[in-house]
Amino acid sequence: MKILLIPLSLILILAQLPFGPQPSEKPEEEKSPVKGWKLVTSFATPATQYSSPGKWIIKAESLGSSASLFKEVDEKQKKFAVLSWRWKISNVVRSAIETRKDRFDTAARVIVVFGREGGFRGFGGEPSGAKIEYIWASHVPKGRVFDHPGEKECKMFVLESGEGKGGQWVREERNIHKDYKTAFGTDPEGLLAIGIQTDTDHSNEKVTAYYSDPVLRRK
């Protein structure tokens, strides 16, 4: 009887072992620290730390780091024209040069992505499309519009500059359709995503920024 139990137990064990090629598991998406937003990081760069210290508020802490948060726009909001938000910074990135790719850091920026199709580029990638980035600059004067120094189809709008309003909540409101026409000379095809970013990876400086949840409306 014992002789029969040994091969029977082996059969039971072998029956539970997987044979043949197994379906590959998809890599898990990096968990976002803020509900409803997708965290976008760079493999070689430390990530800016995002958190939600209060309802509709996002805190960004950067020390030689960079990362973004993005939120896809609902279908019913894709044609909305006005975007508003509030932001606050501890200080600007003092050694930043916004017009140079190797020195381009900002204390705070709000990113608007336009295009026909949604979705993110690859694992952990940003949404693909033409962009407007509204920035709180260190040195470039308020009101200036210029090309992103490291990206095509991306225009920078300087809404605040310097530390004169540092430590204060500042409200912004933009007609993103008008800004798109100013930036690219045509009407936008549709809104895909809204993003925020605080980065100091080129300067290795320290910045803390706060953002209210951006709000879209028709006009």
BALOBA-1460 file (C-alpha; in Angstrom, 3 decimals):
// residues 219
<rec num="1" residu="m" x="0.000" y="0.000" z="0.000"/>
<rec num="2" residu="k" x="2.875" y="2.364" z="0.812"/>
<rec num="3" residu="i" x="4.408" y="1.593" z="-2.580"/>
<rec num="4" residu="l" x="1.230" y="2.812" z="-4.293"/>
<rec num="5" residu="l" x="1.041" y="6.049" z="-2.249"/>
<rec num="6" residu="i" x="4.447" y="7.296" z="-3.403"/>
<rec num="7" residu="p" x="3.762" y="7.384" z="-7.165"/>
<rec num="8" residu="l" x="0.252" y="8.700" z="-6.509"/>
<rec num="9" residu="s" x="1.635" y="11.662" z="-4.577"/>
<rec num="10" residu="l" x="4.105" y="12.359" z="-7.355"/>
<rec num="11" residu="i" x="1.302" y="12.374" z="-9.902"/>
<rec num="12" residu="l" x="-0.653" y="14.885" z="-7.815"/>
<rec num="13" residu="i" x="2.377" y="17.183" z="-7.560"/>
<rec num="14" residu="l" x="3.160" y="16.974" z="-11.273"/>
<rec num="15" residu="a" x="-0.448" y="17.699" z="-12.154"/>
<rec num="16" residu="q" x="-0.143" y="21.082" z="-10.452"/>
<rec num="17" residu="l" x="3.019" y="22.131" z="-12.317"/>
<rec num="18" residu="p" x="2.613" y="24.449" z="-15.357"/>
<rec num="19" residu="f" x="3.704" y="23.060" z="-18.723"/>
<rec num="20" residu="g" x="4.344" y="24.890" z="-21.959"/>
<rec num="21" residu="p" x="4.662" y="28.647" z="-22.497"/>
<rec num="22" residu="q" x="2.867" y="30.791" z="-19.971"/>
<rec num="23" residu="p" x="1.125" y="34.068" z="-20.799"/>
<rec num="24" residu="s" x="3.397" y="36.980" z="-20.006"/>
<rec num="25" residu="e" x="2.158" y="39.222" z="-17.235"/>
<rec num="26" residu="k" x="1.793" y="42.904" z="-17.999"/>
<rec num="27" residu="p" x="4.050" y="45.124" z="-15.910"/>
<rec num="28" residu="e" x="2.116" y="46.784" z="-13.136"/>
<rec num="29" residu="e" x="1.484" y="50.461" z="-13.589"/>
<rec num="30" residu="e" x="3.315" y="52.596" z="-11.062"/>
<rec num="31" residu="k" x="0.795" y="53.442" z="-8.391"/>
<rec num="32" residu="s" x="-0.187" y="57.084" z="-8.418"/>
<rec num="33" residu="p" x="0.137" y="58.990" z="-5.122"/>
<rec num="34" residu="v" x="-2.904" y="61.119" z="-6.075"/>
<rec num="35" residu="k" x="-6.229" y="59.460" z="-6.858"/>
<rec num="36" residu="g" x="-7.486" y="60.059" z="-10.393"/>
<rec num="37" residu="w" x="-4.073" y="61.066" z="-11.750"/>
<rec num="38" residu="k" x="-1.434" y="59.025" z="-13.593"/>
<rec num="39" residu="l" x="2.160" y="59.348" z="-12.393"/>
<rec num="40" residu="v" x="4.722" y="59.733" z="-15.203"/>
<rec num="41" residu="t" x="8.366" y="59.267" z="-14.250"/>
<rec num="42" residu="s" x="11.734" y="58.906" z="-15.948"/>
<rec num="43" residu="f" x="13.745" y="55.731" z="-15.382"/>
<rec num="44" residu="a" x="17.044" y="57.543" z="-14.801"/>
<rec num="45" residu="t" x="15.754" y="60.477" z="-12.734"/>
<rec num="46" residu="p" x="14.538" y="60.559" z="-9.118"/>
<rec num="47" residu="a" x="10.811" y="61.253" z="-8.971"/>
<rec num="48" residu="t" x="9.239" y="64.406" z="-7.604"/>
<rec num="49" residu="q" x="7.084" y="63.442" z="-4.626"/>
<rec num="50" residu="y" x="3.381" y="64.186" z="-5.031"/>
<rec num="51" residu="s" x="0.721" y="63.929" z="-2.340"/>
<rec num="52" residu="s" x="-2.766" y="65.178" z="-1.559"/>
<rec num="53" residu="p" x="-2.726" y="67.064" z="1.753"/>
<rec num="54" residu="g" x="-6.329" y="68.231" z="1.381"/>
<rec num="55" residu="k" x="-9.392" y="67.920" z="-0.816"/>
<rec num="56" residu="w" x="-8.665" y="69.043" z="-4.412"/>
<rec num="57" residu="i" x="-5.095" y="70.043" z="-3.452"/>
<rec num="58" residu="i" x="-1.882" y="68.457" z="-4.781"/>
<rec num="59" residu="k" x="1.504" y="69.013" z="-3.142"/>
<rec num="60" residu="a" x="4.742" y="68.576" z="-5.112"/>
<rec num="61" residu="e" x="8.141" y="68.270" z="-3.418"/>
<rec num="62" residu="s" x="11.198" y="68.284" z="-5.644"/>
<rec num="63" residu="l" x="14.876" y="67.940" z="-4.753"/>
<rec num="64" residu="g" x="16.937" y="67.199" z="-7.859"/>
<rec num="65" residu="s" x="13.944" y="65.310" z="-9.212"/>
<rec num="66" residu="s" x="11.327" y="65.285" z="-11.936"/>
<rec num="67" residu="a" x="7.924" y="63.641" z="-12.495"/>
<rec num="68" residu="s" x="4.501" y="64.599" z="-13.803"/>
<rec num="69" residu="l" x="0.894" y="63.845" z="-12.996"/>
<rec num="70" residu="f" x="-1.621" y="63.553" z="-15.851"/>
<rec num="71" residu="k" x="-5.363" y="63.180" z="-15.982"/>
<rec num="72" residu="e" x="-7.240" y="62.208" z="-19.146"/>
<rec num="73" residu="v" x="-10.106" y="64.515" z="-20.043"/>
<rec num="74" residu="d" x="-13.650" y="63.178" z="-20.128"/>
<rec num="75" residu="e" x="-15.258" y="62.909" z="-23.553"/>
<rec num="76" residu="k" x="-17.811" y="65.611" z="-22.726"/>
<rec num="77" residu="q" x="-15.024" y="68.066" z="-21.766"/>
<rec num="78" residu="k" x="-12.830" y="67.690" z="-24.856"/>
<rec num="79" residu="k" x="-14.232" y="70.862" z="-26.435"/>
<rec num="80" residu="f" x="-14.235" y="72.971" z="-23.265"/>
<rec num="81" residu="a" x="-12.338" y="76.225" z="-23.745"/>
<rec num="82" residu="v" x="-11.524" y="77.638" z="-20.294"/>
<rec num="83" residu="l" x="-9.118" y="76.179" z="-17.752"/>
<rec num="84" residu="s" x="-8.638" y="77.606" z="-14.251"/>
<rec num="85" residu="w" x="-6.539" y="76.635" z="-11.249"/>
<rec num="86" residu="r" x="-4.592" y="78.032" z="-8.297"/>
<rec num="87" residu="w" x="-0.951" y="77.415" z="-7.491"/>
<rec num="88" residu="k" x="1.631" y="78.365" z="-4.878"/>
<rec num="89" residu="i" x="5.416" y="77.929" z="-4.735"/>
<rec num="90" residu="s" x="7.972" y="78.080" z="-1.943"/>
<rec num="91" residu="n" x="10.602" y="79.597" z="-4.259"/>
<rec num="92" residu="v" x="11.670" y="79.574" z="-7.890"/>
<rec num="93" residu="v" x="14.472" y="77.423" z="-9.296"/>
<rec num="94" residu="r" x="17.117" y="80.107" z="-9.069"/>
<rec num="95" residu="s" x="19.726" y="78.571" z="-11.401"/>
<rec num="96" residu="a" x="17.214" y="77.556" z="-14.078"/>
<rec num="97" residu="i" x="17.431" y="78.898" z="-17.633"/>
<rec num="98" residu="e" x="14.048" y="78.140" z="-19.163"/>
<rec num="99" residu="t" x="15.206" y="78.570" z="-22.758"/>
<rec num="100" residu="r" x="17.990" y="75.965" z="-22.468"/>
<rec num="101" residu="k" x="17.304" y="72.241" z="-22.610"/>
<rec num="102" residu="d" x="20.029" y="71.394" z="-20.093"/>
<rec num="103" residu="r" x="18.878" y="74.024" z="-17.546"/>
<rec num="104" residu="f" x="15.109" y="73.880" z="-17.975"/>
<rec num="105" residu="d" x="13.529" y="73.436" z="-14.536"/>
<rec num="106" residu="t" x="10.356" y="75.076" z="-13.257"/>
<rec num="107" residu="a" x="8.872" y="75.460" z="-9.802"/>
<rec num="108" residu="a" x="5.404" y="74.823" z="-11.216"/>
<rec num="109" residu="r" x="3.780" y="74.130" z="-14.546"/>
<rec num="110" residu="v" x="0.355" y="73.124" z="-15.811"/>
<rec num="111" residu="i" x="0.355" y="71.149" z="-19.053"/>
<rec num="112" residu="v" x="-2.464" y="70.940" z="-21.605"/>
<rec num="113" residu="v" x="-2.314" y="68.196" z="-24.266"/>
<rec num="114" residu="f" x="-4.322" y="68.423" z="-27.502"/>
<rec num="115" residu="g" x="-4.933" y="65.940" z="-30.336"/>
<rec num="116" residu="r" x="-7.308" y="63.503" z="-31.994"/>
<rec num="117" residu="e" x="-6.555" y="60.379" z="-29.989"/>
<rec num="118" residu="g" x="-5.924" y="59.828" z="-26.301"/>
<rec num="119" residu="g" x="-3.678" y="57.363" z="-24.540"/>
<rec num="120" residu="f" x="-0.184" y="57.422" z="-23.108"/>
<rec num="121" residu="r" x="3.055" y="56.657" z="-24.950"/>
<rec num="122" residu="g" x="4.245" y="53.264" z="-23.774"/>
<rec num="123" residu="f" x="4.670" y="52.145" z="-20.185"/>
<rec num="124" residu="g" x="4.803" y="55.185" z="-17.940"/>
<rec num="125" residu="g" x="4.824" y="57.593" z="-20.878"/>
<rec num="126" residu="e" x="3.168" y="60.968" z="-21.265"/>
<rec num="127" residu="p" x="0.046" y="61.456" z="-23.368"/>
<rec num="128" residu="s" x="0.972" y="62.169" z="-26.984"/>
<rec num="129" residu="g" x="-0.111" y="65.371" z="-28.747"/>
<rec num="130" residu="a" x="0.546" y="69.078" z="-29.187"/>
<rec num="131" residu="k" x="1.166" y="70.773" z="-25.841"/>
<rec num="132" residu="i" x="0.893" y="74.082" z="-24.091"/>
<rec num="133" residu="e" x="2.786" y="74.418" z="-20.819"/>
<rec num="134" residu="y" x="1.852" y="77.254" z="-18.477"/>
<rec num="135" residu="i" x="4.839" y="77.902" z="-16.239"/>
<rec num="136" residu="w" x="5.904" y="79.803" z="-13.147"/>
<rec num="137" residu="a" x="9.295" y="80.908" z="-14.433"/>
<rec num="138" residu="s" x="12.447" y="81.903" z="-12.612"/>
<rec num="139" residu="h" x="13.803" y="84.560" z="-14.976"/>
<rec num="140" residu="v" x="11.825" y="84.689" z="-18.245"/>
<rec num="141" residu="p" x="9.375" y="87.624" z="-17.938"/>
<rec num="142" residu="k" x="5.649" y="87.154" z="-17.444"/>
<rec num="143" residu="g" x="3.683" y="87.166" z="-20.693"/>
<rec num="144" residu="r" x="6.371" y="85.639" z="-22.885"/>
<rec num="145" residu="v" x="5.531" y="82.741" z="-25.211"/>
<rec num="146" residu="f" x="8.377" y="80.577" z="-26.531"/>
<rec num="147" residu="d" x="9.220" y="77.127" z="-27.868"/>
<rec num="148" residu="h" x="9.989" y="74.357" z="-25.411"/>
<rec num="149" residu="p" x="13.779" y="73.931" z="-25.595"/>
<rec num="150" residu="g" x="13.604" y="70.143" z="-25.703"/>
<rec num="151" residu="e" x="10.286" y="69.192" z="-27.325"/>
<rec num="152" residu="k" x="8.588" y="69.716" z="-30.667"/>
<rec num="153" residu="e" x="4.968" y="70.897" z="-30.829"/>
<rec num="154" residu="c" x="5.176" y="72.339" z="-27.326"/>
<rec num="155" residu="k" x="4.805" y="76.025" z="-26.481"/>
<rec num="156" residu="m" x="5.580" y="77.691" z="-23.168"/>
<rec num="157" residu="f" x="3.380" y="80.464" z="-21.730"/>
<rec num="158" residu="v" x="4.910" y="82.347" z="-18.785"/>
<rec num="159" residu="l" x="2.079" y="83.213" z="-16.383"/>
<rec num="160" residu="e" x="4.169" y="84.101" z="-13.329"/>
<rec num="161" residu="s" x="7.849" y="84.902" z="-12.927"/>
<rec num="162" residu="g" x="10.156" y="85.354" z="-9.968"/>
<rec num="163" residu="e" x="9.485" y="85.112" z="-6.244"/>
<rec num="164" residu="g" x="7.368" y="88.227" z="-5.776"/>
<rec num="165" residu="k" x="4.285" y="86.079" z="-5.159"/>
<rec num="166" residu="g" x="6.138" y="83.186" z="-3.513"/>
<rec num="167" residu="g" x="4.210" y="81.606" z="-0.646"/>
<rec num="168" residu="q" x="0.883" y="82.988" z="-1.924"/>
<rec num="169" residu="w" x="-1.969" y="81.243" z="-3.669"/>
<rec num="170" residu="v" x="-2.305" y="82.713" z="-7.166"/>
<rec num="171" residu="r" x="-5.346" y="82.072" z="-9.341"/>
<rec num="172" residu="e" x="-4.980" y="81.565" z="-13.090"/>
<rec num="173" residu="e" x="-7.591" y="81.347" z="-15.837"/>
<rec num="174" residu="r" x="-6.849" y="80.718" z="-19.513"/>
<rec num="175" residu="n" x="-8.854" y="80.352" z="-22.680"/>
<rec num="176" residu="i" x="-6.916" y="77.352" z="-23.946"/>
<rec num="177" residu="h" x="-8.490" y="77.520" z="-27.425"/>
<rec num="178" residu="k" x="-7.231" y="81.089" z="-27.902"/>
<rec num="179" residu="d" x="-3.828" y="80.164" z="-26.494"/>
<rec num="180" residu="y" x="-3.606" y="77.200" z="-28.860"/>
<rec num="181" residu="k" x="-4.305" y="79.460" z="-31.842"/>
<rec num="182" residu="t" x="-1.663" y="81.895" z="-30.597"/>
<rec num="183" residu="a" x="0.823" y="79.056" z="-30.214"/>
<rec num="184" residu="f" x="0.159" y="77.022" z="-33.372"/>
<rec num="185" residu="g" x="-1.865" y="79.258" z="-35.682"/>
<rec num="186" residu="t" x="-4.854" y="76.910" z="-35.965"/>
<rec num="187" residu="d" x="-7.834" y="75.784" z="-33.905"/>
<rec num="188" residu="p" x="-7.288" y="72.754" z="-31.625"/>
<rec num="189" residu="e" x="-8.659" y="69.339" z="-32.610"/>
<rec num="190" residu="g" x="-9.666" y="68.447" z="-29.085"/>
<rec num="191" residu="l" x="-8.385" y="68.266" z="-25.532"/>
<rec num="192" residu="l" x="-6.755" y="65.003" z="-24.411"/>
<rec num="193" residu="a" x="-5.225" y="65.505" z="-20.972"/>
<rec num="194" residu="i" x="-4.238" y="67.956" z="-18.249"/>
<rec num="195" residu="g" x="-0.954" y="67.624" z="-16.382"/>
<rec num="196" residu="i" x="1.117" y="69.237" z="-13.638"/>
<rec num="197" residu="q" x="4.856" y="69.139" z="-13.072"/>
<rec num="198" residu="t" x="7.425" y="70.458" z="-10.619"/>
<rec num="199" residu="d" x="11.004" y="69.575" z="-11.532"/>
<rec num="200" residu="t" x="14.543" y="70.414" z="-10.385"/>
<rec num="201" residu="d" x="16.506" y="67.562" z="-11.957"/>
<rec num="202" residu="h" x="18.900" y="69.870" z="-13.838"/>
<rec num="203" residu="s" x="19.536" y="72.284" z="-10.976"/>
<rec num="204" residu="n" x="19.434" y="69.911" z="-7.968"/>
<rec num="205" residu="e" x="17.596" y="72.650" z="-6.079"/>
<rec num="206" residu="k" x="14.694" y="72.227" z="-3.670"/>
<rec num="207" residu="v" x="11.167" y="73.451" z="-4.400"/>
<rec num="208" residu="t" x="7.743" y="72.796" z="-2.905"/>
<rec num="209" residu="a" x="4.655" y="73.688" z="-4.927"/>
<rec num="210" residu="y" x="0.916" y="73.351" z="-4.405"/>
<rec num="211" residu="y" x="-1.774" y="73.061" z="-7.070"/>
<rec num="212" residu="s" x="-5.527" y="73.110" z="-6.853"/>
<rec num="213" residu="d" x="-7.264" y="70.589" z="-9.086"/>
<rec num="214" residu="p" x="-7.552" y="72.288" z="-12.519"/>
<rec num="215" residu="v" x="-11.157" y="72.963" z="-13.563"/>
<rec num="216" residu="l" x="-12.492" y="73.000" z="-17.155"/>
<rec num="217" residu="r" x="-15.592" y="74.803" z="-18.311"/>
<rec num="218" residu="r" x="-17.179" y="75.642" z="-21.649"/>
<rec num="219" residu="k" x="-16.531" y="79.402" z="-21.610"/>
